Amino acid sequence: MPTISAEDWLSIRLTLELASLTTALLLVLCTPLAWWLAHTRSRWGAPVGAVVALPLVLPPTVIGFYLLVLMGPSGPVGQFTESMGWGRLPFTFGGLLIGSLVYSLPFAVQPLQRAFEAIGTRPLEVAASLGAGPMDRFFTVALPLARPGFITAAVLSFAHTVGEFGVVLMIGGNIPNKTRVVSVQIYDHVEAMEYLHAHWLAGGMLVFAFIVLVLLHWLQPKGRLQ
């Protein structure tokens, strides 16, 4: 019976690297954005929140297409990277990373935003009355209280990146050991009618998704995402 091949292991390793790096960067980049969205009264709050949520409603191929245009030789991002001597990002790991950051953005921002909103103003006001400055209040009060939101954001961002297909295929193509992630590898097996190989990977993804949902349930005892 066919088992996981060397190419399958390479795709698994690449997927885990991509998901880990994407999750780490999203937590760093999205924390200030989520904090701003949770507290802003600016008229720009709703448009920015809508932009963040776009990957939830847009087809992945649409996002991948426009990212491909932006990072292509005629796009502003592509022209910038070329002028800096970095080459073109499409069909590279760097391009995959950018696509993953954009596509998984709401899965990091929204749990963090909800967690910051749930804190309320009272704990911060108490800290301020004790002489804590804005940065002290943020790092010593807000971040610890928002810990469930960070856990949820990390788990969802990682899992969502692992399951990407349309965006990574549009931006990264199908290059072994460079851009061929697990979802693309499964597609290759199915296209080649290698259904047993596809079952091994697809079954692993199914088990992984189930574990993620169970973890979220355990980490959120009230059954509510922060």
N, C-alpha and C positions, 0 to 999 in steps of 0.2 A: 504494500500500500504506500502511495506517495506520502512523503512527510514534508516538512518545511525545508526548502532548498536554500542553497547559499545566497541566491539572489533575494529570496524572501527575507532572510536574516538581514541582508544589507538594507532592504527597504524598511524593515522594522527599526533598525538602528537609526537610519536617517529620520524616520518619523518621530522617534523619541527625542532626538536632538532638536528637531524643529519645534516640537511641542514644548520642550523644556525651555528653550531660549525665548520662544514667543510668550510663554506664561510669565517668565521673569521680567521681560521688557514691558509687558502690559501692566503688571502690578506697579512698576516704577512710573511709567508714563501716565497711567490712568488714575492714580491716586489723587494728584492735584486737580485733574479734570473733574473727577467725581465729587471732590470736596467743593469745587466751585459750583457745579450743578446743584448740589444739595443745599447751598446757601445763597446763591445769587438771586437777586430780584431784578436783574437786567432783562430787558426785552429780548436779548440775544439768548437767553436760557432755553427757550422753546426751540428755536432753530438749531442750536448746537445739539440739544438732546435728540432732535429728529435726525440730524446727520449721523450721530453716534448709533442710532437704532436702524439706520438704513440696511445694514447687512442682514437684519432679521426678516426683511420683507422683499429685498431684491434677489433675483436669481443669482447664484454664484457666478454663472457665466457672464452676467452683465458687469459685476464687480471686476472679474478677471479681465474682461475686454477693456474696460476703461483704465485699469491699472497697466495693462499691456500698452495701451496708447500713450499713457503718461510716461512710462519708462522706456518707450521705444525711441528710435533715433530722431524722430520728429517731435517727440513730447518734451515738455520742459524739464522733467526729471531726468530723462534720458540725455538731453543736451547738457545738463549740469554734470551728470556723472562722467560723461565723455570729456567735458572740458577739464574736469579734475583728474583725468587719467585713470578713472576707476572702471572704464569700459561700460558695457550695457548690462543692466540687471536682469532682463528677461532670460529665462532658461538657465538661471544660476541659483545657488542656495540663497544668496542675498535677496533675489527677487521673490523666492518662495517665502522668505521671512517677512518681507514687507506685505505681501499678499495675506499672510496669516495674521499679521498684526491688524490689518484693516478688517478682515473677515471676522475675527474673534473679538473685535473691540467692544461690542455691547455686552458680551459675556463677562467682561471684566469691569466695565464702567458701571453697569446697572446694579450689580450686587453691592459694589462699594458705595454707590450713591444712596441706595436704600439703607445701608448700614450707618452711614453718616447722618442721614435724616432721622433715623431711629434714636440716635443719641440725644437729640434735642439740644436746647440751649442751656439748661440748668447746670449740668456738670461743668461746662465751660465757664459759666458765670461764677460758679463757686471757686474754680481754679483761679480766675481773674481776681476775685476778691482776696485771694491769698497771696497775690503778687506775681502770679505766673504770667509771662508774656505770651504773645500769640503763638510763637514757635513752641514754647514749652507746653502750652495747652494742647497744641496739635499732637506733639510727639508723646506726651506723658498721659494725656486724657483721651483724646479722640481716637488715636490709633489703637490703643489697647481695647477700648470699648467696641471698636469696629472689627475686632478680630474675626468673628463669625463671617462677616462680609468678605474679608480677605481670603478666608478658607474657601468659601463658595466660589469667589471669583477665580481663584487658582485652579480649583478642580474643574470648573466649567470651561475655562479657557484652554486648559490642557486637553480635556476630552474633545472639545470642539475642534481643536487643531488636528488632533489625531484622525478625526473623521472627515476632514476636508477632502473634496474631490474636484469639483468644478473649477474653483479658483486656482488650485495648485496645477491642474492640468493645463489651464489657459496660460498661466505665467511660467510654469516650470517645464512644461512638456513632459517627456518620458525618457529621461537620461539616467541610465543605471548608475547607482552610487553617487549621483549628484542631485537629481530632482525626482527620482521615482520613489514616491512614498507608498505606504501600504495600500491606500485606497486605489491608487493607479495600478499597483501590482495585481490587486484582485481583478481589476478591469482587464488587464493583460491576460490573466489566466482564463477568464471567461471568454474573451475574444478568441483565444487559442483552443477553446473547448477543453481546457484542463480543469474540469470541475472539481476533482478531488483536491487539487492544490488550492483552488479558490475556497473550498469548504474549510480548509485548515485556517486560512487567514480570516475569512469572513466569520467563522465560528469564534476565533480569538477576539475579533472586534465586538462580537455580540456579548461575549463574556465580560469584556472590558467595560462596555457600556452599562451592563447590569451592575457591575461592581461600583461604578461611578454613582449610579442612582442610589444604591444602598448606602454608600458613604455619605452622600448628601442627606439622606434621611436620618442617618445616625448623628451627623454633625449639626443638624437642625431639628432638635427634639420636638419642636412645635409643628413640624411639617411645613415650615414657611421659610422661603429663601430670604435672607437678609437683603 
